[in-house]
Every structure is written in C-alpha cells, then in structure tokens.
Amino acid sequence: MPPKLLITGATGFLGSHILRAAQENWHVVGTYHRTTRRQAQYFFGNIDHGRIDLGDYSETKAMIADVQPAAVIHAAAITDLDYCEKYPDESLRINLHAATNLAALCGDEDIPFLFTSADLVFDGSNAPYAEDDPPTPINVFAEHRALAEEGILAAYADAVVARLPLLIGYSLLGRDSFYRQLVAALRAEQEVTLFGDAVRSPVSAAVAAQGLLQIAGSGFEDDVNIAETDRVVGRLHLGGREQISIYKLGLLTLRILGLNEQLAVPISVLDSYAGLLQTPFLAARSANVALDSTRAYDLGYDPPPLRPQLEELLPPSWRLQVAEPDPDESDPETPEGDDGI
Ligand SMILES: NC(=O)c1ccc[n+]([C@@H]2O[C@H](COP(=O)([O-])OP(=O)(O)OC[C@H]3O[C@@H](n4cnc5c(N)ncnc54)[C@H](OP(=O)(O)O)[C@@H]3O)[C@@H](O)[C@H]2O)c1
C-alpha cells in the first residue's frame, strides 16, 4: 500500500490539482468544507475523503488520529482577499489558527507537513523576494498567512512553508479561477483591464502541485521517499522562471489565442486607492511580488517556461488561425504597445 497523503482543501483550485497528481504515488485522502458530499464523491470517486471544518480543533485532531497520514499538504484556506478583509475573524480562524493547529498536530507525530503560503505575504516594493526576506503584509489575508507561517515554524520547525506564486489554470471541479475568468472574457472578445504593475512569477496549478508533491516525497525522486533523512524543511519559494505583469500575461494569452491585443487594457494597482476602479477592492493589492525560487530550483523543482504552460491551457481549437509572432522575437516582457506601467 503506498503511503497515505492527506490533502486539505482538496476541492479547491490548487487542492484539486494536487489530488489528481498525487494519485500516481500516494494513497490519497482529501478533505473539503462547504462542498456537498455528493459533489465531492462525483469528483473524488473512490478516494477516501471527509467533510470537515478545520477551524474546529477537536474535529481536526480526531481526523489526524483517524487518517494517520504519512504526510499532509495543507491547501485549505479562505482565499478571497476582499472576503478576508470584510470578515477578519473568519480569516483568522481558518487562515491562521486552523493552519497552526494542524501543523502542531502533525509536529506531535513528526508527520511531514506542507503549508501552502503565498507570494502575497510581501508588499511588492522590493522584488524579487527570497525566502529570508521578512514578510510585509498589506491586507488581512496576507497578514494571517504571514502569521501562520511564523506560528507553523514555531510549532513545528521541520514543517515546510511553501510560498506559491499566482496560479494559473482551471479548477478541476469546474469552479471559477482568475485565469478561467480572464480566458472566458478574452475569448468572448471583451475588453479586460489588467494590472500592469502587478508583477508575478506565475506557474500553472498543475506545475505547483507537482512541486509540492516533490517536496512531500522529499528527495525529488520519481518514487515517494518520505523516510529520506534530508527532508526539505523551512521556507521554500515555488515561483516560475519568468517575472511578468498580469497585463502582460493577458497579452501573451491574447497572442496565443490569435486575438486583438487591444482587448487587454493596463491599469495600476494604485487606481484602486485612487477610486478609479468601477468596483474598488476592499483589500489592498501588492505590486511586484515576484519570487526568487533559486532554492527550489537547486533542489530539483523545474517549472517549464510560461508560454508552453499557457499553450497547454489554451487548446488549438480555441485559437484563431492567424500567424503568431515568432516567440523568439516577441518577448512577453516587452510587448508592442506596452506603455511601461
Ligand atoms: N490560487 C492561487 O493563485 C494561489 C496563489 C498562491 C498561494 N495559494 C495558496 O494555495 C492554497 C489553496 O488556494 P486555492 O486557490 O486552491 O483556494 P480555494 O480554491 O479557495 O480552495 C480552498 C479550499 O479550502 C477549503 N476550506 C475553506 N474553508 C475551510 C474550512 N473551514 N475547513 C476546511 N476546509 C476549508 C475549501 O473547501 P470547500 O470548497 O469544500 O468549501 C477548498 O477546498 C491557499 O493556501 C493559498 O494561499 C493559492
């Protein structure tokens, strides 16, 4: 029997990709919260699973005792930045307390524990960010992620705090994601405003899931080897190799789809503060939070370049049959018409 991997938030955007990818080498157990049992069964099939509120300590403790996982990837969270701003107590309960409690429970049993943190713990003023750069959160979600990172490593020094970049792709449960919305709007040839100064180091959720599983298996081998002595521990950045603004990500998507690049309109994160957005954000948005992921690359994490990742998400049947610019001549970092925002 393969070792048992517990994935919290298995119905989430990232969790669904981890769950799918993990099935090759692990006996997977996934948990969820608001998803109905019926929906979960439709997605999980025969995989063990359980509905749980991770904000409930005794439920969580009982679940760990019941499942007895060989490793845990904690991908459950409240990820809507504006919701967290509006309901900080709920964010505190799940994004901080649930995460630190789960880490401490794993620490008690020396169960390898991976926390999925985010590039958003940084304010965006000093990119690219390395693992030892101090977090500088500018909204409630980021503050609770940063406090969770600290609390987790204080409770369990051998835990992994994996900071992920912006994830692109689609939820395997058909739920909304940033990139799904973007592609749907662009394919409908709707104009889309995108931050030209919000720089990220994105990877697809599938690539991030593989990276997390490599770490969970420790050793970056094909086979799971959690017993390996030099387990990866501590903070680790799993960013992609390119730094690109969200606006330029939109441009690259338009190029691959063969659509008019004018559909992407650059705006600034500062426009939100200046009251220039039709629907202003409640939570402040970070500008450049690109991650320096050298440590992970040295360990064997090897995300492909961004363009092939996007091409995999944009099937040929979606693309207009127009000649695309030669990729060698069309650096996504310097698209034509870029106004440098
Ligand atoms: N998406 C990104 O671009 C991105 C970027 C950087 C880092 N990350 C990190 O990756 C992780 C996952 O993000 P995501 O985008 O996949 O999130 P998501 O799609 O919003 O999924 C959240 C998951 O958490 C579960 N959950 C929520 N409240 C819960 C509770 N009280 N008890 C138990 N489970 C609960 C949800 O279950 P139900 O659906 O059943 O309610 C769902 O499975 C987060 O830690 C996030 O910080 C994501």
Ligand as a Chemical Component Dictionary entry (heavy atoms), coordinates in Angstrom:
data_LIG
# 
_chem_comp.id                   LIG 
_chem_comp.type                 NON-POLYMER 
_chem_comp.pdbx_formal_charge   0 
_chem_comp.three_letter_code    LIG 
# 
loop_
_chem_comp_atom.comp_id 
_chem_comp_atom.atom_id 
_chem_comp_atom.alt_atom_id 
_chem_comp_atom.type_symbol 
_chem_comp_atom.charge 
_chem_comp_atom.model_Cartn_x 
_chem_comp_atom.model_Cartn_y 
_chem_comp_atom.model_Cartn_z 
_chem_comp_atom.pdbx_ordinal 
LIG N1  N1  N 0  -4.854  30.275 -6.200 1  
LIG C1  C1  C 0  -3.708  30.938 -6.223 2  
LIG O1  O1  O 0  -3.375  31.662 -7.191 3  
LIG C2  C2  C 0  -2.752  30.807 -5.053 4  
LIG C3  C3  C 0  -1.559  31.558 -5.103 5  
LIG C4  C4  C 0  -0.666  31.467 -4.039 6  
LIG C5  C5  C 0  -0.943  30.645 -2.954 7  
LIG N2  N2  N 1  -2.108  29.933 -2.946 8  
LIG C6  C6  C 0  -2.378  29.120 -1.735 9  
LIG O2  O2  O 0  -2.860  27.851 -2.104 10 
LIG C7  C7  C 0  -3.825  27.396 -1.164 11 
LIG C8  C8  C 0  -5.080  26.974 -1.900 12 
LIG O3  O3  O 0  -5.583  28.045 -2.658 13 
LIG P1  P1  P 0  -6.795  27.833 -3.700 14 
LIG O4  O4  O 0  -6.759  28.963 -4.646 15 
LIG O5  O5  O -1 -6.764  26.431 -4.199 16 
LIG O6  O6  O 0  -8.048  28.029 -2.726 17 
LIG P2  P2  P 0  -9.594  27.705 -2.981 18 
LIG O7  O7  O 0  -9.830  27.330 -4.402 19 
LIG O8  O8  O 0  -10.341 28.862 -2.445 20 
LIG O9  O9  O 0  -9.870  26.410 -2.088 21 
LIG C9  C9  C 0  -9.926  26.485 -0.708 22 
LIG C10 C10 C 0  -10.162 25.102 -0.143 23 
LIG O10 O10 O 0  -10.219 25.231 1.294  24 
LIG C11 C11 C 0  -11.371 24.555 1.779  25 
LIG N3  N3  N 0  -11.829 25.217 3.002  26 
LIG C12 C12 C 0  -12.243 26.502 3.140  27 
LIG N4  N4  N 0  -12.642 26.740 4.414  28 
LIG C13 C13 C 0  -12.455 25.573 5.079  29 
LIG C14 C14 C 0  -12.709 25.163 6.416  30 
LIG N5  N5  N 0  -13.246 25.995 7.350  31 
LIG N6  N6  N 0  -12.412 23.889 6.769  32 
LIG C15 C15 C 0  -11.903 23.044 5.850  33 
LIG N7  N7  N 0  -11.654 23.351 4.581  34 
LIG C16 C16 C 0  -11.940 24.612 4.189  35 
LIG C17 C17 C 0  -12.386 24.656 0.642  36 
LIG O11 O11 O 0  -13.375 23.637 0.785  37 
LIG P3  P3  P 0  -14.840 23.809 0.118  38 
LIG O12 O12 O 0  -14.605 24.261 -1.306 39 
LIG O13 O13 O 0  -15.453 22.465 0.211  40 
LIG O14 O14 O 0  -15.555 24.825 0.965  41 
LIG C18 C18 C 0  -11.474 24.437 -0.561 42 
LIG O15 O15 O 0  -11.271 23.072 -0.770 43 
LIG C19 C19 C 0  -4.038  28.542 -0.178 44 
LIG O16 O16 O 0  -3.307  28.272 0.994  45 
LIG C20 C20 C 0  -3.469  29.759 -0.897 46 
LIG O17 O17 O 0  -2.909  30.708 -0.001 47 
LIG C21 C21 C 0  -3.014  29.995 -3.959 48 
# 
loop_
_chem_comp_bond.comp_id 
_chem_comp_bond.atom_id_1 
_chem_comp_bond.atom_id_2 
_chem_comp_bond.value_order 
_chem_comp_bond.pdbx_ordinal 
LIG N1  C1  SING 1  
LIG C1  O1  DOUB 2  
LIG C1  C2  SING 3  
LIG C2  C3  SING 4  
LIG C2  C21 DOUB 5  
LIG C3  C4  DOUB 6  
LIG C4  C5  SING 7  
LIG C5  N2  DOUB 8  
LIG N2  C6  SING 9  
LIG N2  C21 SING 10 
LIG C6  O2  SING 11 
LIG C6  C20 SING 12 
LIG O2  C7  SING 13 
LIG C7  C8  SING 14 
LIG C7  C19 SING 15 
LIG C8  O3  SING 16 
LIG O3  P1  SING 17 
LIG P1  O4  DOUB 18 
LIG P1  O5  SING 19 
LIG P1  O6  SING 20 
LIG O6  P2  SING 21 
LIG P2  O7  DOUB 22 
LIG P2  O8  SING 23 
LIG P2  O9  SING 24 
LIG O9  C9  SING 25 
LIG C9  C10 SING 26 
LIG C10 O10 SING 27 
LIG C10 C18 SING 28 
LIG O10 C11 SING 29 
LIG C11 N3  SING 30 
LIG C11 C17 SING 31 
LIG N3  C12 SING 32 
LIG N3  C16 SING 33 
LIG C12 N4  DOUB 34 
LIG N4  C13 SING 35 
LIG C13 C14 SING 36 
LIG C13 C16 DOUB 37 
LIG C14 N5  SING 38 
LIG C14 N6  DOUB 39 
LIG N6  C15 SING 40 
LIG C15 N7  DOUB 41 
LIG N7  C16 SING 42 
LIG C17 O11 SING 43 
LIG C17 C18 SING 44 
LIG O11 P3  SING 45 
LIG P3  O12 DOUB 46 
LIG P3  O13 SING 47 
LIG P3  O14 SING 48 
LIG C18 O15 SING 49 
LIG C19 O16 SING 50 
LIG C19 C20 SING 51 
LIG C20 O17 SING 52 
# 
